[in-house]
Amino acid sequence: MTKQEEIREGIAKLTEDRFRFPAEEAGLIWDKNFNYMLASNILSYLHSQGVVIKVDRELPSLTDASRCSPGSYTWNKHIAEFNYQQDMLRAGYGAFEPLIEEKQ
């Protein structure tokens, strides 16, 4: 299940937990599809407002410099990549996905 599907399921469960009993108390028939329709509408609104999901991603890999001598091209490349990773972390590196997956 994708993160987007998990969020939709969670919203659907919350709406059912919150609104089903009052609706039935009022004599209304509760349609479970209403939960998913409401969840989709909420997600569409949040998506239109620019809400995204932060996802876990690894930093770009480093060149293996374990067998290199200091000062060699590979060693310097490894050091430059490491410094780049540190800059990314200081700048708040993150990977994001849209709240609603675009259909292709």
N, CA, C and O atoms as CSV, one atom per row, in Angstrom:
chain,resi,resn,atom,element,x,y,z
A,1,MET,N,N,0.860,-1.175,0.000
A,1,MET,CA,C,0.000,0.000,0.000
A,1,MET,C,C,0.903,1.234,0.000
A,1,MET,O,O,1.823,1.343,0.810
A,2,THR,N,N,0.630,2.150,-0.908
A,2,THR,CA,C,1.434,3.367,-0.974
A,2,THR,C,C,1.086,4.295,0.191
A,2,THR,O,O,0.060,4.130,0.851
A,3,LYS,N,N,1.949,5.257,0.424
A,3,LYS,CA,C,1.697,6.240,1.483
A,3,LYS,C,C,0.398,7.003,1.208
A,3,LYS,O,O,-0.360,7.303,2.130
A,4,GLN,N,N,0.149,7.312,-0.070
A,4,GLN,CA,C,-1.076,8.016,-0.436
A,4,GLN,C,C,-2.308,7.172,-0.083
A,4,GLN,O,O,-3.295,7.698,0.432
A,5,GLU,N,N,-2.247,5.862,-0.362
A,5,GLU,CA,C,-3.367,4.975,-0.035
A,5,GLU,C,C,-3.562,4.871,1.480
A,5,GLU,O,O,-4.692,4.835,1.966
A,6,GLU,N,N,-2.460,4.823,2.212
A,6,GLU,CA,C,-2.552,4.779,3.680
A,6,GLU,C,C,-3.245,6.034,4.214
A,6,GLU,O,O,-4.072,5.952,5.123
A,7,ILE,N,N,-2.909,7.181,3.653
A,7,ILE,CA,C,-3.516,8.442,4.096
A,7,ILE,C,C,-5.007,8.448,3.765
A,7,ILE,O,O,-5.825,8.838,4.598
A,8,ARG,N,N,-5.363,8.020,2.553
A,8,ARG,CA,C,-6.778,7.969,2.157
A,8,ARG,C,C,-7.559,7.032,3.085
A,8,ARG,O,O,-8.655,7.373,3.529
A,9,GLU,N,N,-6.994,5.849,3.379
A,9,GLU,CA,C,-7.655,4.896,4.281
A,9,GLU,C,C,-7.819,5.499,5.679
A,9,GLU,O,O,-8.860,5.330,6.315
A,10,GLY,N,N,-6.792,6.198,6.148
A,10,GLY,CA,C,-6.868,6.820,7.474
A,10,GLY,C,C,-7.945,7.884,7.551
A,10,GLY,O,O,-8.681,7.959,8.536
A,11,ILE,N,N,-8.043,8.712,6.510
A,11,ILE,CA,C,-9.080,9.749,6.492
A,11,ILE,C,C,-10.459,9.101,6.434
A,11,ILE,O,O,-11.380,9.548,7.117
A,12,ALA,N,N,-10.611,8.043,5.620
A,12,ALA,CA,C,-11.894,7.351,5.515
A,12,ALA,C,C,-12.292,6.764,6.872
A,12,ALA,O,O,-13.459,6.830,7.259
A,13,LYS,N,N,-11.330,6.194,7.588
A,13,LYS,CA,C,-11.631,5.619,8.909
A,13,LYS,C,C,-12.024,6.713,9.893
A,13,LYS,O,O,-12.970,6.550,10.664
A,14,LEU,N,N,-11.297,7.832,9.867
A,14,LEU,CA,C,-11.629,8.941,10.768
A,14,LEU,C,C,-13.034,9.480,10.508
A,14,LEU,O,O,-13.772,9.762,11.452
A,15,THR,N,N,-13.410,9.625,9.234
A,15,THR,CA,C,-14.744,10.150,8.929
A,15,THR,C,C,-15.822,9.176,9.372
A,15,THR,O,O,-16.873,9.583,9.867
A,16,GLU,N,N,-15.555,7.880,9.191
A,16,GLU,CA,C,-16.553,6.896,9.638
A,16,GLU,C,C,-16.666,6.923,11.159
A,16,GLU,O,O,-17.771,6.951,11.700
A,17,ASP,N,N,-15.529,6.915,11.846
A,17,ASP,CA,C,-15.553,6.933,13.313
A,17,ASP,C,C,-16.276,8.162,13.847
A,17,ASP,O,O,-16.965,8.085,14.864
A,18,ARG,N,N,-16.122,9.280,13.176
A,18,ARG,CA,C,-16.696,10.540,13.669
A,18,ARG,C,C,-18.152,10.745,13.267
A,18,ARG,O,O,-18.935,11.282,14.050
A,19,PHE,N,N,-18.530,10.327,12.058
A,19,PHE,CA,C,-19.846,10.690,11.531
A,19,PHE,C,C,-20.859,9.553,11.432
A,19,PHE,O,O,-22.057,9.811,11.318
A,20,ARG,N,N,-20.410,8.318,11.473
A,20,ARG,CA,C,-21.362,7.207,11.273
A,20,ARG,C,C,-22.424,7.156,12.366
A,20,ARG,O,O,-23.614,7.109,12.055
A,21,PHE,N,N,-22.033,7.164,13.619
A,21,PHE,CA,C,-22.996,7.048,14.715
A,21,PHE,C,C,-24.004,8.199,14.713
A,21,PHE,O,O,-25.204,7.940,14.807
A,22,PRO,N,N,-23.563,9.469,14.609
A,22,PRO,CA,C,-24.564,10.543,14.565
A,22,PRO,C,C,-25.525,10.415,13.378
A,22,PRO,O,O,-26.707,10.736,13.499
A,23,ALA,N,N,-25.021,9.949,12.237
A,23,ALA,CA,C,-25.899,9.789,11.070
A,23,ALA,C,C,-26.937,8.708,11.334
A,23,ALA,O,O,-28.114,8.881,11.018
A,24,GLU,N,N,-26.504,7.597,11.909
A,24,GLU,CA,C,-27.448,6.512,12.199
A,24,GLU,C,C,-28.430,6.919,13.292
A,24,GLU,O,O,-29.596,6.526,13.252
A,25,GLU,N,N,-27.977,7.694,14.257
A,25,GLU,CA,C,-28.863,8.198,15.307
A,25,GLU,C,C,-29.949,9.107,14.723
A,25,GLU,O,O,-31.066,9.178,15.236
A,26,ALA,N,N,-29.593,9.793,13.645
A,26,ALA,CA,C,-30.550,10.677,12.991
A,26,ALA,C,C,-31.450,9.916,12.021
A,26,ALA,O,O,-32.279,10.519,11.339
A,27,GLY,N,N,-31.290,8.595,11.956
A,27,GLY,CA,C,-32.130,7.776,11.095
A,27,GLY,C,C,-31.648,7.696,9.656
A,27,GLY,O,O,-32.387,7.253,8.776
A,28,LEU,N,N,-30.410,8.122,9.407
A,28,LEU,CA,C,-29.873,8.066,8.053
A,28,LEU,C,C,-29.165,6.730,7.832
A,28,LEU,O,O,-28.616,6.141,8.763
A,29,ILE,N,N,-29.189,6.275,6.609
A,29,ILE,CA,C,-28.467,5.051,6.258
A,29,ILE,C,C,-27.036,5.442,5.918
A,29,ILE,O,O,-26.807,6.304,5.069
A,30,TRP,N,N,-26.080,4.813,6.578
A,30,TRP,CA,C,-24.670,5.140,6.364
A,30,TRP,C,C,-24.126,4.314,5.209
A,30,TRP,O,O,-24.188,3.085,5.233
A,31,ASP,N,N,-23.603,4.980,4.217
A,31,ASP,CA,C,-22.997,4.323,3.062
A,31,ASP,C,C,-21.485,4.422,3.217
A,31,ASP,O,O,-20.927,5.519,3.243
A,32,LYS,N,N,-20.827,3.274,3.319
A,32,LYS,CA,C,-19.374,3.267,3.529
A,32,LYS,C,C,-18.632,3.988,2.388
A,32,LYS,O,O,-17.547,4.527,2.608
A,33,ASN,N,N,-19.202,4.003,1.187
A,33,ASN,CA,C,-18.557,4.709,0.067
A,33,ASN,C,C,-18.440,6.208,0.350
A,33,ASN,O,O,-17.578,6.888,-0.206
A,34,PHE,N,N,-19.317,6.713,1.218
A,34,PHE,CA,C,-19.260,8.127,1.575
A,34,PHE,C,C,-17.910,8.460,2.201
A,34,PHE,O,O,-17.350,9.526,1.944
A,35,ASN,N,N,-17.384,7.543,3.027
A,35,ASN,CA,C,-16.075,7.764,3.665
A,35,ASN,C,C,-14.996,8.007,2.624
A,35,ASN,O,O,-14.191,8.930,2.750
A,36,TYR,N,N,-14.986,7.166,1.588
A,36,TYR,CA,C,-13.947,7.265,0.565
A,36,TYR,C,C,-14.157,8.482,-0.326
A,36,TYR,O,O,-13.190,9.102,-0.768
A,37,MET,N,N,-15.412,8.826,-0.590
A,37,MET,CA,C,-15.683,10.028,-1.371
A,37,MET,C,C,-15.217,11.264,-0.602
A,37,MET,O,O,-14.577,12.149,-1.170
A,38,LEU,N,N,-15.537,11.320,0.685
A,38,LEU,CA,C,-15.109,12.442,1.509
A,38,LEU,C,C,-13.584,12.487,1.620
A,38,LEU,O,O,-12.985,13.558,1.526
A,39,ALA,N,N,-12.960,11.328,1.819
A,39,ALA,CA,C,-11.498,11.270,1.901
A,39,ALA,C,C,-10.868,11.764,0.598
A,39,ALA,O,O,-9.889,12.509,0.633
A,40,SER,N,N,-11.412,11.363,-0.538
A,40,SER,CA,C,-10.879,11.812,-1.831
A,40,SER,C,C,-11.036,13.318,-1.995
A,40,SER,O,O,-10.141,13.987,-2.512
A,41,ASN,N,N,-12.171,13.851,-1.556
A,41,ASN,CA,C,-12.386,15.302,-1.648
A,41,ASN,C,C,-11.406,16.063,-0.759
A,41,ASN,O,O,-10.869,17.095,-1.161
A,42,ILE,N,N,-11.178,15.556,0.433
A,42,ILE,CA,C,-10.228,16.202,1.350
A,42,ILE,C,C,-8.822,16.158,0.755
A,42,ILE,O,O,-8.110,17.163,0.770
A,43,LEU,N,N,-8.418,14.996,0.228
A,43,LEU,CA,C,-7.090,14.876,-0.383
A,43,LEU,C,C,-6.949,15.790,-1.596
A,43,LEU,O,O,-5.895,16.395,-1.793
A,44,SER,N,N,-7.991,15.897,-2.405
A,44,SER,CA,C,-7.945,16.784,-3.576
A,44,SER,C,C,-7.754,18.231,-3.146
A,44,SER,O,O,-6.989,18.975,-3.761
A,45,TYR,N,N,-8.453,18.625,-2.090
A,45,TYR,CA,C,-8.301,19.998,-1.598
A,45,TYR,C,C,-6.872,20.233,-1.092
A,45,TYR,O,O,-6.241,21.232,-1.439
A,46,LEU,N,N,-6.372,19.310,-0.273
A,46,LEU,CA,C,-5.018,19.468,0.262
A,46,LEU,C,C,-3.989,19.498,-0.870
A,46,LEU,O,O,-3.045,20.287,-0.831
A,47,HIS,N,N,-4.171,18.646,-1.872
A,47,HIS,CA,C,-3.268,18.613,-3.025
A,47,HIS,C,C,-3.293,19.955,-3.761
A,47,HIS,O,O,-2.251,20.458,-4.183
A,48,SER,N,N,-4.482,20.525,-3.909
A,48,SER,CA,C,-4.594,21.812,-4.613
A,48,SER,C,C,-3.922,22.946,-3.840
A,48,SER,O,O,-3.586,23.983,-4.412
A,49,GLN,N,N,-3.730,22.740,-2.532
A,49,GLN,CA,C,-3.074,23.746,-1.702
A,49,GLN,C,C,-1.561,23.514,-1.591
A,49,GLN,O,O,-0.864,24.228,-0.871
A,50,GLY,N,N,-1.069,22.503,-2.318
A,50,GLY,CA,C,0.376,22.264,-2.353
A,50,GLY,C,C,0.905,21.331,-1.278
A,50,GLY,O,O,2.116,21.266,-1.068
A,51,VAL,N,N,0.035,20.614,-0.595
A,51,VAL,CA,C,0.490,19.681,0.443
A,51,VAL,C,C,1.205,18.504,-0.227
A,51,VAL,O,O,0.707,17.952,-1.208
A,52,VAL,N,N,2.366,18.121,0.301
A,52,VAL,CA,C,3.139,16.991,-0.210
A,52,VAL,C,C,3.500,16.067,0.949
A,52,VAL,O,O,3.331,16.416,2.117
A,53,ILE,N,N,3.993,14.899,0.607
A,53,ILE,CA,C,4.409,13.914,1.610
A,53,ILE,C,C,5.929,13.860,1.614
A,53,ILE,O,O,6.549,13.695,0.563
A,54,LYS,N,N,6.531,14.000,2.789
A,54,LYS,CA,C,7.974,13.831,2.889
A,54,LYS,C,C,8.244,12.335,3.004
A,54,LYS,O,O,7.650,11.652,3.839
A,55,VAL,N,N,9.130,11.838,2.174
A,55,VAL,CA,C,9.434,10.410,2.159
A,55,VAL,C,C,10.905,10.191,2.480
A,55,VAL,O,O,11.740,11.073,2.283
A,56,ASP,N,N,11.197,9.010,2.972
A,56,ASP,CA,C,12.577,8.663,3.289
A,56,ASP,C,C,13.322,8.302,2.016
A,56,ASP,O,O,12.865,7.468,1.234
A,57,ARG,N,N,14.439,8.914,1.816
A,57,ARG,CA,C,15.317,8.600,0.696
A,57,ARG,C,C,16.748,8.672,1.203
A,57,ARG,O,O,17.070,9.480,2.075
A,58,GLU,N,N,17.581,7.839,0.663
A,58,GLU,CA,C,18.993,7.886,1.029
A,58,GLU,C,C,19.689,9.012,0.278
A,58,GLU,O,O,19.274,9.415,-0.809
A,59,LEU,N,N,20.733,9.494,0.875
A,59,LEU,CA,C,21.579,10.476,0.192
A,59,LEU,C,C,22.301,9.780,-0.970
A,59,LEU,O,O,22.440,8.557,-0.965
A,60,PRO,N,N,22.751,10.535,-1.945
A,60,PRO,CA,C,23.521,9.923,-3.034
A,60,PRO,C,C,24.719,9.172,-2.471
A,60,PRO,O,O,25.326,9.607,-1.493
A,61,SER,N,N,25.056,8.057,-3.081
A,61,SER,CA,C,26.145,7.230,-2.567
A,61,SER,C,C,27.502,7.896,-2.799
A,61,SER,O,O,27.672,8.743,-3.675
A,62,LEU,N,N,28.447,7.474,-1.980
A,62,LEU,CA,C,29.811,7.993,-2.076
A,62,LEU,C,C,30.671,7.030,-2.888
A,62,LEU,O,O,30.428,5.823,-2.900
A,63,THR,N,N,31.666,7.570,-3.559
A,63,THR,CA,C,32.646,6.748,-4.262
A,63,THR,C,C,33.453,5.975,-3.221
A,63,THR,O,O,33.841,6.528,-2.192
A,64,ASP,N,N,33.701,4.710,-3.490
A,64,ASP,CA,C,34.489,3.891,-2.567
A,64,ASP,C,C,35.960,4.312,-2.656
A,64,ASP,O,O,36.610,4.145,-3.688
A,65,ALA,N,N,36.457,4.853,-1.566
A,65,ALA,CA,C,37.852,5.300,-1.546
A,65,ALA,C,C,38.669,4.499,-0.540
A,65,ALA,O,O,39.730,4.944,-0.101
A,66,SER,N,N,38.180,3.328,-0.178
A,66,SER,CA,C,38.861,2.549,0.858
A,66,SER,C,C,40.251,2.072,0.433
A,66,SER,O,O,41.105,1.842,1.290
A,67,ARG,N,N,40.493,1.919,-0.868
A,67,ARG,CA,C,41.803,1.436,-1.342
A,67,ARG,C,C,42.613,2.525,-2.037
A,67,ARG,O,O,43.548,2.240,-2.785
A,68,CYS,N,N,42.244,3.758,-1.783
A,68,CYS,CA,C,42.921,4.869,-2.472
A,68,CYS,C,C,43.866,5.590,-1.531
A,68,CYS,O,O,43.669,5.621,-0.317
A,69,SER,N,N,44.865,6.150,-2.108
A,69,SER,CA,C,45.798,6.935,-1.298
A,69,SER,C,C,45.313,8.381,-1.239
A,69,SER,O,O,44.758,8.897,-2.209
A,70,PRO,N,N,45.524,9.030,-0.095
A,70,PRO,CA,C,45.128,10.434,0.022
A,70,PRO,C,C,45.755,11.265,-1.091
A,70,PRO,O,O,46.934,11.120,-1.416
A,71,GLY,N,N,44.930,12.143,-1.667
A,71,GLY,CA,C,45.406,13.008,-2.740
A,71,GLY,C,C,45.115,12.463,-4.124
A,71,GLY,O,O,45.224,13.198,-5.105
A,72,SER,N,N,44.744,11.181,-4.232
A,72,SER,CA,C,44.432,10.634,-5.554
A,72,SER,C,C,43.084,11.183,-6.035
A,72,SER,O,O,42.312,11.740,-5.254
A,73,TYR,N,N,42.819,11.016,-7.323
A,73,TYR,CA,C,41.566,11.509,-7.907
A,73,TYR,C,C,40.362,10.914,-7.180
A,73,TYR,O,O,39.440,11.642,-6.813
A,74,THR,N,N,40.363,9.587,-6.967
A,74,THR,CA,C,39.218,8.927,-6.327
A,74,THR,C,C,39.057,9.403,-4.892
A,74,THR,O,O,37.935,9.602,-4.425
A,75,TRP,N,N,40.161,9.585,-4.194
A,75,TRP,CA,C,40.112,10.073,-2.815
A,75,TRP,C,C,39.486,11.470,-2.779
A,75,TRP,O,O,38.602,11.739,-1.966
A,76,ASN,N,N,39.951,12.353,-3.664
A,76,ASN,CA,C,39.420,13.718,-3.703
A,76,ASN,C,C,37.940,13.727,-4.088
A,76,ASN,O,O,37.160,14.523,-3.565
A,77,LYS,N,N,37.562,12.837,-5.004
A,77,LYS,CA,C,36.156,12.733,-5.399
A,77,LYS,C,C,35.306,12.303,-4.200
A,77,LYS,O,O,34.226,12.847,-3.970
A,78,HIS,N,N,35.799,11.329,-3.444
A,78,HIS,CA,C,35.093,10.856,-2.246
A,78,HIS,C,C,34.908,12.001,-1.242
A,78,HIS,O,O,33.819,12.175,-0.695
A,79,ILE,N,N,35.945,12.761,-1.006
A,79,ILE,CA,C,35.882,13.887,-0.063
A,79,ILE,C,C,34.884,14.932,-0.554
A,79,ILE,O,O,34.100,15.458,0.235
A,80,ALA,N,N,34.908,15.236,-1.851
A,80,ALA,CA,C,33.976,16.222,-2.413
A,80,ALA,C,C,32.530,15.738,-2.271
A,80,ALA,O,O,31.645,16.523,-1.929
A,81,GLU,N,N,32.287,14.449,-2.531
A,81,GLU,CA,C,30.935,13.894,-2.397
A,81,GLU,C,C,30.473,13.927,-0.936
A,81,GLU,O,O,29.318,14.238,-0.647
A,82,PHE,N,N,31.399,13.601,-0.017
A,82,PHE,CA,C,31.058,13.640,1.408
A,82,PHE,C,C,30.679,15.058,1.823
A,82,PHE,O,O,29.690,15.259,2.529
A,83,ASN,N,N,31.467,16.043,1.384
A,83,ASN,CA,C,31.158,17.438,1.714
A,83,ASN,C,C,29.819,17.861,1.116
A,83,ASN,O,O,29.061,18.604,1.739
A,84,TYR,N,N,29.537,17.388,-0.084
A,84,TYR,CA,C,28.253,17.680,-0.731
A,84,TYR,C,C,27.093,17.100,0.091
A,84,TYR,O,O,26.067,17.753,0.281
A,85,GLN,N,N,27.274,15.864,0.574
A,85,GLN,CA,C,26.234,15.264,1.428
A,85,GLN,C,C,26.012,16.096,2.688
A,85,GLN,O,O,24.873,16.323,3.095
A,86,GLN,N,N,27.085,16.542,3.291
A,86,GLN,CA,C,26.960,17.353,4.509
A,86,GLN,C,C,26.231,18.666,4.217
A,86,GLN,O,O,25.409,19.113,5.017
A,87,ASP,N,N,26.530,19.278,3.078
A,87,ASP,CA,C,25.825,20.505,2.666
A,87,ASP,C,C,24.333,20.231,2.485
A,87,ASP,O,O,23.495,21.037,2.890
A,88,MET,N,N,24.005,19.088,1.874
A,88,MET,CA,C,22.603,18.734,1.660
A,88,MET,C,C,21.873,18.580,2.997
A,88,MET,O,O,20.745,19.047,3.152
A,89,LEU,N,N,22.516,17.929,3.949
A,89,LEU,CA,C,21.887,17.734,5.267
A,89,LEU,C,C,21.696,19.064,5.987
A,89,LEU,O,O,20.653,19.294,6.598
A,90,ARG,N,N,22.698,19.943,5.918
A,90,ARG,CA,C,22.581,21.252,6.558
A,90,ARG,C,C,21.470,22.086,5.917
A,90,ARG,O,O,20.821,22.885,6.592
A,91,ALA,N,N,21.259,21.901,4.631
A,91,ALA,CA,C,20.234,22.669,3.912
A,91,ALA,C,C,18.833,22.077,4.095
A,91,ALA,O,O,17.857,22.611,3.568
A,92,GLY,N,N,18.737,20.963,4.852
A,92,GLY,CA,C,17.422,20.367,5.084
A,92,GLY,C,C,16.998,19.403,3.997
A,92,GLY,O,O,15.825,19.355,3.626
A,93,TYR,N,N,17.940,18.641,3.487
A,93,TYR,CA,C,17.672,17.674,2.425
A,93,TYR,C,C,16.414,16.872,2.728
A,93,TYR,O,O,16.230,16.378,3.840
A,94,GLY,N,N,15.567,16.753,1.742
A,94,GLY,CA,C,14.371,15.936,1.862
A,94,GLY,C,C,13.875,15.533,0.496
A,94,GLY,O,O,14.147,16.195,-0.505
A,95,ALA,N,N,13.148,14.446,0.472
A,95,ALA,CA,C,12.524,13.984,-0.769
A,95,ALA,C,C,11.018,14.002,-0.544
A,95,ALA,O,O,10.533,13.641,0.528
A,96,PHE,N,N,10.293,14.423,-1.563
A,96,PHE,CA,C,8.854,14.608,-1.418
A,96,PHE,C,C,8.110,13.956,-2.575
A,96,PHE,O,O,8.629,13.848,-3.686
A,97,GLU,N,N,6.888,13.525,-2.294
A,97,GLU,CA,C,5.988,12.978,-3.306
A,97,GLU,C,C,4.698,13.767,-3.249
A,97,GLU,O,O,4.363,14.330,-2.207
A,98,PRO,N,N,3.962,13.820,-4.360
A,98,PRO,CA,C,2.675,14.506,-4.323
A,98,PRO,C,C,1.684,13.757,-3.430
A,98,PRO,O,O,1.779,12.540,-3.272
A,99,LEU,N,N,0.744,14.487,-2.856
A,99,LEU,CA,C,-0.268,13.875,-2.003
A,99,LEU,C,C,-1.181,12.962,-2.818
A,99,LEU,O,O,-1.648,11.933,-2.329
A,100,ILE,N,N,-1.423,13.351,-4.053
A,100,ILE,CA,C,-2.229,12.523,-4.954
A,100,ILE,C,C,-1.329,12.116,-6.111
A,100,ILE,O,O,-0.733,12.960,-6.779
A,101,GLU,N,N,-1.241,10.808,-6.337
A,101,GLU,CA,C,-0.413,10.329,-7.438
A,101,GLU,C,C,-1.071,10.665,-8.764
A,101,GLU,O,O,-2.253,10.388,-8.972
A,102,GLU,N,N,-0.304,11.259,-9.648
A,102,GLU,CA,C,-0.827,11.635,-10.969
A,102,GLU,C,C,-0.993,10.377,-11.812
A,102,GLU,O,O,-0.117,9.512,-11.818
A,103,LYS,N,N,-2.107,10.270,-12.520
A,103,LYS,CA,C,-2.340,9.133,-13.406
A,103,LYS,C,C,-1.575,9.341,-14.695
A,103,LYS,O,O,-1.546,10.444,-15.240
A,104,GLN,N,N,-0.953,8.272,-15.182
A,104,GLN,CA,C,-0.115,8.386,-16.368
A,104,GLN,C,C,-0.811,7.894,-17.592
A,104,GLN,O,O,-0.239,7.922,-18.682
